Amino acid sequence: MLKIYNSIAREKQDFVPIMPGKIKIYVCGMTVYDYCHLGHARVLVVFDTVVRWFKAKDFEVSYVRNVTDIDDKIIKRAQENDESIETLTQRFIQAMNEDSSALGVSSPTHEPRATGYVENMIGMIGTLIEKNLAYQASNGDVYYAVHNFPSYGKLSGKSLNDLRAGERVEIDSNKKDPLDFVLWKSAKPGEPSWESPWGKGRPGWHIECSAMSEQLLGVHFDIHGGGQDLQFPHHENEIAQSEGAHDHPFVNYWMHNGFVRVDNEKMSKSLGNFFTVREILKHYQPEVVRFFILRAHYRSPLNYSDQHLKDTKLALDRLYIALKEVKPVDMLTINWSNLNAQRFKAAMDDDFNTPEAIAVLFELASDINKTGSKENAGLLKGLGNLLGLLQQNPQEYLQNKVVTSELDSLTQDTIELLIQQRISARKEGRYSDADAIRKNLLEQGIILEDNPQGTAWRRT
């Protein structure tokens, strides 16, 4: 049986769907005021892999990943750029989709934008006020009354007193309690606003996800996911809003992926170690980046460094080299009675343990290199597909280039010409010239591989 580490229970639990054969998943997506960074990429890839595995287990999946397109940061950035919010958000939504596609992430079932659900948010806020779980303050803002929701803190595992003492609590004299959080912000000059029973204004961040998940998945669904940084206060506040409004359990399983670190330090703009997906893809193929993310368990910290990416590329090369040497049998359906397939399945059923699943791929590659098994090559490609890997033509992958310097500027035609010159030199007995060509190519990142059929090449 599939087990999932449930953040709210703080343990692995057997996964039991609300409806047999069907699963509903909501994941907090991007706030679109800038390009996606590596932390965003991890969320995209991790939950894409989760969805792929559920589909492989024949679940009917309804997957929602929202877009926050109204927010303080968005308003500030639009003002700084002297452009409309619509222009700004549309540009970065397009960029997000391009980055997501490059990383092999499939589109979710629904990708709602917050601005399309403001009326739903207003309705939920009204319900919370009726239930004495929210109030309008003297400044016109509407706040959630945390003290009136007794189970607040159950996701973070902290008592109200512990949370009040925390450094992240915003100080606001309009609140009845320091932990109370805003549901509706009264309109400010020059900012977008909507009509509401509490005057013109716009929704707070937390209410967005509660309203959108209710509309698209219902008041009770299977899995809610996101980055570990969202566990408190965002997801804690979602529980308070949704369960407070409906007097009904909100989510059965909470999943949180770990932080991204850079050279063992937390990734941060202030530390100057902040990398966007686009910057990384200037140096590494997208599949290498996806593979890098999946080589770590989703709940573990992910430590980014150039050396780790280089090691990841070499590791992925090994899998593609195995596929290049043996034409695989088409693996339209995986034979789950195969021992390697069973080990892969056991790993993925153990809280989506992709490092263990990937270890199975390397064992298959080793066997292919020894035996030339077409069946195992087919299985390698089939299992890789479940992780969004190994679907490129091996030769094209191995010969692909990401231009990072003048050393990478050799075109395929130039390489093929030099190979022909080397072949001619060897035929004519000019072995020193042939060796010089091989050495020159190697210095420029091109490895030659002589075989009975001729000479193949790949990039380092």
N, C-alpha and C positions, 0 to 999 in steps of 0.2 A: 504494500500500500504506500502511496505517496505521503511523505511526511514534510511538513513545512514548519520552519521556526516561526512561531507566532509571537510577535513583539509584545503583545498585551498579556500573554500568558507566560512569557519568558522561558519557553521550552518548545521543543519540536512536538508537533501534534499530528496525528493522522488527519489527512485532508478528507473531509466529508462534505460534498457539495450540498447546497440548499435544495437544488433540484437535480436529481440523478441525470448524469450525462451532459449537464449544462453548467457553465461557470460565468460569473460576472466579475470583472476586474476593473478597478478605477486606479489610475496612477496620476499623481500630480505632475503636470508637464512644465513647460517653460514660461517664464515671464519675459515677453519678447521686447526687450529694449536694447539688446546687444547680441553678439554672436554666441553660439553655444560653446561652452568650455568643456573640458574633459569630464568634469563632474556630471554635466548634462548627458554627455555621451555614455557614461556608465549607466545612468538611469534608462536611457533609450535602449541600450544593448541588453542589459540585464532583464528587463521586463519583456522585451521582444523574445528573448530566449525562453522565458517562463511561458509565454503564450504559445510559442512553437512546441514546447513539450506537452502542454495540455492538448493541443490539436493532434499531436502524435499519439496521444492516449485516447483519441476519438471523442474529446469533449467538444461540444458546441460552445464557442467562446464569444462573449460580448465584451470587448475591451475598449474602455474609455480612457483617453489621455487628453487632459484639457490644455487650453492655451489661456494664460492670463494676459489680456490685452487692455486692461485698465488698472493702473497702479501708480503709487507715488513716484517710483523710479521711472516709469514710462513718461509720466507728465513732465518730470524734471528734464529727462533727456530730450524730449520733443521741444521744450522751451530753449534748451541749450543749443539745439540744432536749428532753431527757428523753422520748424516744420510741423505739419499737423500730426496728431497722434495716429490717425489712420495711415498716413504715409509711412511713419516710423514703424508701426507694428506690422504692416503688410510686408515691408522690406525684410524684417527679421523673421517673420513667419516663413517667407520664401527661403531665406538662408537656412533656417532650421530644417525645413523639408529637404533641402539639398544635402545638408550634412547627414541627416538621418538616412536618406537614400544611399549615400556613399558608403555608410557603415553597414548596409544590408539590413536595415530595420524596416520591417513591413508596416504599412499604414494601420493605425488602430481602427476598430469598428466605427468609433465616433471620436471626433476631435473638436469638441465644443469650445467656442470662444466666450469668455465671460460676458462681454457686452451683449451677447445674444440672449442672456438669461437673467437680466436685471429684474424683470417683472417677477420671476420666480423667487429671486432673492428677497424682494420686497414682501412677497407673500409669506415667506418663512420668517422674516423678521417680525411681521405682524403677529404671527402665531406665537412667537417667543414672548412678545410683549403681553399678549393675552394670558399667557401662562405664568406671568410674573418672573420670567427668566431674562427679561431685557427691559431697559428703561431709556427714556430720552433725557439727556443731561441739559444743563443750562446753556451750554454752547451749541445746542442743536444736534449734536451727535447722538447716535443710539448705541448703547453699550450692552453687552451680555453680562448678566449678574451672576458671576461665577459662584458666589456663596450659596446661591439657590439651587445649584446642581450638585447634590451631595457626592456623586462619584467622580467629580473633577480630579484629575491627577492619576487615574487608573492606568493610562497608557505610559506615562512617564515614570510611574511608580513612586510619586512623591506626594506628600500631604500638602494641604493648602498652606500650612505654616512654612513648610520647607520651600514651597514655590514663592511665597511672598518674600522670603529672604534672598531669593535668587537675584543675580546681577542683571538678568535679561528683562526683568519686569519694568515696563515703562512707567514713569512717574507722570501722573496727570491729575490735577486738582479737581477736574470735572467728574472723575470716577468715584463711585461709592467704595470701591475696593481696588487696591493697586493691580490685582490680577484681572479685573474686568477688561474686556477687549472690545474694540469698536466693530459694530455691525454696519453702521451707516454713517458716512461722513457728510456733514452739511457743506453746501456748495461754497467754494471760494472763487473770487474773481478770476476769470481767465481759465478756469478748469471745466472740464466736461461735467454735466450734471443731468439727472433724471428727476422727474416729478415723483413725489412720494407722500404718504400721509404725514411725514415729519418735515416736509419742506423739500426744496430742491437739494440734491446731493448725489453721492455715488456710494456703491457698496464697499465695505471693508474687504480685505483679502480673504479672510477665513470663510466667510459666508458663501463665497463663490463656489467652492468645491462641494459644500453640503447641498446647495441648490442644484448644481449640475448633475451630481451623482444621483440625486433623488429623481430628477426628470428622466434620466437616461437608463438608470439601473433599478430604480425603486428605492424604497426606504430601508431595505435590508438586502445586502449582497455579500458575495463570498470573500473577496480579497481587496484590500486597499494597500497600495504601495507607494514608495517614494524614497528619497534620500534620507539618511539617518538624521540629517540636520532638521528635517521637517517633523520629527516625532514630537518635539515640543518647541513652540506652542501650537504650530499649525494643525497637526493631526489631533492633538488633545482638544483643541477648540472645535474641530469638526465633530468630534464625538459629542461634545456638550451641545452643539447646535442641533445636530440631527436627532440624537436620542431625546434631547429636551423637547424638540418640536413634535416628535411622533410617539414618544413613550414606547419605543420599540428598539430592540438591538439594531445597531447600525451596520457593523462589519464583523464577520466571523474570524478572519485572519488578517493580521497586519504584517506587512513585509517591508523591511528597510535595508537598503544597500549601504555599505560602508563608505567612509570618507575617501577622497583622493588626496594623496600626499605627493609632494615633489621632492625627490632626494631626501626623503624621510622628514620633510617639513610640510605642514598643512598648506595646501594651495591657497594663495591669497594675493589679491592685487597689491596690497600694501607691502608684501614681501618681494614683489617683482617676480614671482614664480608662477604666474597665471598664464595658462595656455588655452587658446581656443582650438576647437576641432580643426578649423581651417589652417591654423599655423602648423599643427601637427601633421596634417595631410600634405603639407608642402615637402615633408621629409620622409614620410612613410606611406605605403599603400594602405587604403582603408581597411582591407581584410586583416592586415597586420595589427592595426589598432583594435579591431574587434576581437581578434585572437588574444591580444594582450589583456583586454578587459576580462575575457572569459577564463584566462589561466588562473585568475584569483577567484576564490569563492566570493559570491556576491556580498556576504556579510563582513568579509575581511577588509582591512584597509588596502587600497590599491596604490602602490608606490611607483610613481612615474619617474623615469630617468631615461636619457638617451641610451645608456647601456642596456637597460631592460628592454627597450624597444628593439635594439639591434639583436639582442638574444632571442626575442620573440620572432623576429623575421627569420633568423636561422632555423628556429624550430619549425616554423610554418613551411619553410623551404623543404625540410626533410620529409614532410607529409606529401608535398606536391611532387618531389623527386620520386617517391615511391609510386605515385599514380602515373607519373610520366613514363616509367619503365614498363608498366603493365597496363594493357587496355582493360579497364574494369568491366565486369558483367553488369548490365543495367540493373540497378537496385531500386525497382519501382516500389516494392514492398519489402521491408526488412524481415528476415527470418529471426524472430525473437527467441527461437529455441537454440540459436547459436550461442555458445558460451561467452564469446566476446560481446555479443549484443546484450546478453543477460547482464553482464557486468556493467555495461554502459547504462542500461535501464536501472539497475540497482543504484548506481551513482546519482543519476538524475532524480530518482524517486526519493533519495535521501537529501531533501532540502536543496535540490538543484545543484548538486555538487559537481560543477563543471570541471574543476581540476582533475578529479578522479575519472570523469568521463573522457577527458582529453588524454589521460594516461592510457586508456584503452585504444585510442586512435594511434598512439605511438607504438603500441605493441603490435597492432595490425600492420603498420608500416614496416616494422622490423621483420615481420613474417613475410610480407610481400617481397622485401628485398632478398630474403633467403630462398623463398620457394617459388616466387613468381605467380602466386595464386590470384587468378582473376576474380574468384569468388570473394576473397578477402579485400581485393581492391574495390569491388563493388560495395562491400559492406563498409569500408572506410569512407567512401564517398557518400553512401546513404546515411551513415551516422553523423558525418560531418555536416550534412545538409540540415539535420535537426538543430544544429548549433549555428546555422547560417554561415558555414565554412565549406571550403574545398569544392566549390561549384564552378570555378574558372577552369578554362583549358590549362592544364599544367604547363605546357610550353609557353603559352602567352603570359601566365603568371610569372614564371621564372625569368622571362625576358623583358618583363615590364620594368619601367624605370620611373623614378621620382627624381626629377632634376633638382639637385641641391647645390651643385657647384659645376665648374667647368669639367671636372673629371667625369661627370655623368652625361656629358654632352654627346657621346658617341651614339650615332643613330644605328638602327638595325642594319641598314644598307652598308654602312661603313664597317660594321662588325663582320658581316657576311663577306665583304670584299677582302678584309684582312685574313679571314679564315681560308679563303680560296688562295690567297698569296702564300699562306703557310703550307697548305696542301701542295702547291706547286714547288715550294722550296724543298719540302721533304722528298718529293718525287725526283727532284734534280740532285739530291744528296747535299743540299745546303742546310744541314741540320742546325748550324749555329744561327742562321737567319730565321729558321722556323722557331727555334727556342726563343729568339729575341721577340718575335711577334707574340708568342704565348705570354712571355713576361710582360710585354708592353700592355697587352689586354688585361692581364691580371692586375697590374698597377692601376688600371682604370676601372676596376670592379667587374671584370668579365672573366668567368671561369670556363675554360674549354674542357670538354669531355669527349675523348676519342672512343669510338665503339666500332663494331664490325660494319655498321651501316654508314659510318662517316664521322663527322665531328659535330657534336651538339654544344650549345653554350647557354649559360645563364648568368644573371647578375648576382653579385654578392649582396 
